[in-house]
Amino acid sequence: MKLGVNLSYLDAVEVAREAERLGFDLAVVPEGFRADGATVLGAVATATTRIGLASGVFQVPGRTPAMTALTASTLDALSGGRFRLGLGVSNPDISEGWHGVPFRRPLARTREYVDIVRRALTGEPVTHAGAHYRLPPEGCTAAPLRLYGEPARVPIYLAAVAPGGLELAGEIADGWLGAFSPPGELPKTIDALRAGRARAGKQLAGFEVLCGVPMALGADVETAATPIKGYLSHFLGMGGRSRNVYLALFERLGYGRESAVVHERMAAGDPRGAAAAVPAGLVEHISLLGPPERVAERMRAYAEHGITTLLISPFGGTTAERVEILRTAATALDRAGLAA
């Protein structure tokens, strides 16, 4: 099992350089409420030489397939072929509230989107007549989509949490980007990915299985869990309760009642109360907490359940603290007997 790191835009270059020095395989840049991913990836691409780079994830409703293909091609060229394209449908509130894109049939939309992007990256002209994208529109005499740079073989990873999305990732993508998945839940995930691979006539071997995990240090697990609570309450508080995929996910993990309380407090405008309501047990369930020995034991469990790359989200108050978490993660991987 390899290690990756989820970067913050504020110190992405410094942390990525340290991750590269420590032998991390991948640096992933998220895209959300605070920053886009492409800008940060460009900075990291020109500041590093060996570590792989990935978007984690570009939002499907926020970019046309053509712009995503163009961005992926550019980042791959800037990084010397190190880029991997992570895509996700986001959620109804971002899709509709931010981008004005209806959040209907997201899996079908993603299928068309990936097909267009993948064909565009070859440099060949692309036309498409689907339910969600028509290039060019019917009756239009415009030239078809075509990128004029060098053809790029960019692996495509899909983010997913529900069974349908997992199967789609297995079927049409080169890898899965997961989050909030404790080791005990991974057999179900692997089964869904394998079902998608089988639908495409492919084996799971060679398919990348990446899982993001928050990590914080400290001898006391309760204290280590504290900074992660606010992070989780943000996801649990998103939008309407019936449309929040993370509420559904944590309900499947056995934390439905507690997650509902967090959502209610966020909806009431009480983010501190929402963070305080996140149970430490939930944080521990989906995180790496504590000293290196404890982290190493947890890493072994992820490796045994099929994770190919564990993406560390370092929860530290300063850049120095985040770097120290990466160093501890590298040490733990070695103690677990998993380092290359």
Secondary structure, 3 states (H helix, E strand, C coil): CEEEEECCCCCHHHHHHHHHHCCCCEEEECCCCCCCHHHHHHHHHHHCCCCEEEECCEEHHHCCHHHHHHHHHHHHHHCCCCEEEEEECCCHHHHHHHCCCCCCCHHHHHHHHHHHHHHHCCCCCECEECCCCEECCCCCCCCCECCCCCCCCCCEEEECCCHHHHHHHHHHCCEEEEECCCHHHHHHHHHHHHHHHHHCCCCCCCCEEEEEEEEECCCCHHHHHHHHHHHHHHHHCCCCHHHCHHHHHHHHCCCHHHHHHHHHHHHCCCHHHHHHHCCHHHHHHCCEECCHHHHHHHHHHHHHCCCCEEEEEECCCCHHHHHHHHHHHHHHHHHCCCCC
